[in-house]
């Protein structure tokens, strides 16, 4: 009898449950009106294929006739696990290697009993001759490069452990390694050529061990060649059109962004149905070669699974490589890279040496920055989690192209209409308009025409296209997220993640150590585990929240310090001796303030990371994913507030509390509050965003690439010195070179996602003030993709290939940023920019009130209307030649019955601003909601394909089972027959 087993097509919504032979046959017979007795099936003489499955079987590479030749892999008995203590005689004595096959270490003895046997009779799956070159190329890339084998040259290295001879954790290490051998793994040790205190433990997983744990982990493996279903109507009606379209397409130049298919290996499993592997059903799977059936990343994932669940001492929680890394039993644990990423021979003529070399040539090189990313190859080498990050980054970069083009168009519109702008003309021609002094005492009055350049630059970003661009970016953010859901669905289907469910994670060692005395039964596993009481969890959460608010208050304190600096700098620059600085005091004040703010931001980011780390550890999260999500949320809150607090101040508070001449509001009764330029405050916000965005991107890119390069350069220098001392002329083995690379940062992909999410916020939240933000983000991301690729391929050790179905908590953060962006842009347009005051003037107070709105002509006299008059004789200090000066506000003149009170126009503008905020938010939120409902999360053709494959898999499994049963009966010499409905 066969054990229970589940077959699922790639991307299917649910599996097809197969039980024992009788149960499986009965289930299919009941669906098709067949007999319910298995003896009746065996009495039939012939076996006929179902007509519905003939087209699929004709396209399949693996036919049912060949399946019975593959023998089932025998079930190996469960190995015994050693959990007792080991004596300290586990020494580091390294005698010279012998030819007897015995291990060179006293505590280790490799007998070769677990060596996989290669039986060519099992390799029965044949392929067409036309695919011979691609198959040979695939096997050459997946082959065993030098430096990745055991000393016998046959066993592949699947994982590397590193420890120091001087480590005192000898007993734990010896027990752990003995238990690894008991689990079926093979170990071999090698000394480091660059450090005499370092030893490497090479781990190999034999075929039986791989099959055993692949079955336990429900790893899906290739089952049958896919057949793609097309509607017969579309096939008949569209044949001529498709033929002509292909002919026309062949005449057009090839898309330069696409990678050459000949440059990439044939990734067979992407075109096959898959099912959870089972040793009892091994004859169903497409096993052409045992050495390449499980990919390198899958082998590493299986070994990592064993390492996480192997004991090193007696006790419930005394297991796992993570705990051994934490107590310095081992220094590092990582899967090896597949050889060097460089080759002496060109890849076009000699091909790729390995997948790492192929990734470098087709992904990480700067010369192919315009090419699409080989996502399938990235996923194959680094795992689905890292593959999804680069897929999301590439999708985000591609979606930035239309946003960047529209933003550039808005900027160019402002550039071309800068000289024809009515407001800029009036400011540049206002030679007789005397503005009130910017400070008391040494400051003198100034003419409005002195700020002509400032007014023209303001028009570049505050023009008629600002509102349109803000609405466009709000809709763009929704479209980006909705279409990313569709793209993610396609990737999860192509990468066989539809039915994948995240495994039950093991508890963090810190959590177990803290709450080992309190236990409760896990509702999933049914086993007792440490438990954190609700009161303890709540108290720790409150302390963590208090810490978050304290750090936010620290940010606000830093912003307040920058505000004080701007007030002091404003007075100094306004009364500066140098005429150029005195004339452009607005630029000088904003520029110096932004630079100092940037230095404070980067300094506090270092503090925030350590505080977030401490607060997250204080909460004692239960699992690593909970720890990562909590840490990511804190880092985002800290850096988002740190990055945008000063921007919020400039956007919504700058110039709102300045007062008026003769009655200015002063900070500490000393410094006068800063006020906006007569052309508006938007240019200050634009300057703030532009400088911080550019400087932060340059700094991040330098730190991402420069710091690992310097560390690896120093490591290579030490390696060269050690090589000279050892007089070793041979190249270092792969494990030694990987050990001298930098490990992937402890936070995983948190830093990578955080950088891009903060950039997404900068691109959307204040985009109305800086339409060039999407263009800068696009240019940065083009560099970022190749920078990260170069870092992953050449500068970092190979991370453990992990699986994931989405980008995790970051998707929710992106949706929250999209909501905040709508509200923020509404306030920026209504309050920060002068769009609403100009709009009210044109329709209510301008020369076109009775003639209709005609754009710039209707803004004649707007500048004079927006400036109030002040009598300078009321000033206490200073003597001025002119009696009256102008200032930016809507107040009554000094000769009115109620001097300096707000005019009716002030209240009209205020009401229009509030009305615009309400209308803008409701309109944009309505459009966003409509678009979100109109765009399904999964494409319809993908849904139909999954349902079609589910149906075809039922046919295939049914026929394969009957064929296998027929052959077994024939071998036994019993008569059989089959009845087909």
Protein Blocks (a to p, Z undefined) as FASTA:
>chain_A
ZZddddddehiabdcddddfklmmmmmmmmnopafbfklmmmpmbdcddfklmmmmmmpm
bdfklmmmpccddddddddddfbdcdfklccbdcdddfkopafbfkbccehlmpccddfk
lmmcccdfklmmmmmmmmmmmmccehiacfkomaccfbdcdddfklcklmlmmmmmmmmm
mnopacdddddfkbmkbccddddddfklmmmmmmmnopacdfbdcdddddfklmmmmmmm
mmmmmmmmmmpccdfkbccfklpccdfklmcccddddfklmmmpccfbfklmpgfklmmm
mmmmmmmmccfbecjklgcjklmmmnomambdcdddebjfbdfbdfklnopfblmlmmmm
mmmpmklmmbccdfklmmmmnojklmmmmmmmmmmmmmmmmmmmmmmmmmmmmmmmmmmp
mklmmmmmmmmbccddfbehjaccddfklmmmmmmmmmmmmcfklmmmmmmmmmmmmmmm
mmmmmmmmmmmmmnopmlpccddddddfklmmmmmmpccddfklopacddddfklmmmmm
mmmmmmmmmmmmmmmmmmmmmmmmmmmmmmmmmmcfblklmmmmmmmmmmmmmmmmmmmm
mmmmmmmmmmmmmmmmmnopablmlmmmmmmmmmmmmmmmmmmmmmmmmmmmgoplnope
hiaccehhlaccddddfkbjklmmmmmmmmmmmmmmmmmmmmmmmmmmmmmmmmmmmmmm
mmmmnopabdcdfklmmmmpccddfklmmmmmmmmmmmmmmmmmmmmmmmmlmmmmmmmm
mmmmmmmmmmmmmmpccddddddfbebjmlmmmmmmmmmmmmmmmmmmmmmmmmlmmmmm
mmmmmmklmnopehjmmmgoklmmmpccddfklpmgdcdfbfbdcdddddddfkbmbghi
acfklmmmmmmmmmmmmmmmmmmmmmmmmmmmmpcfbdfklmmmmmmmmmmmmmmmmmmm
mmmmmmmmmmnopacddddZZ
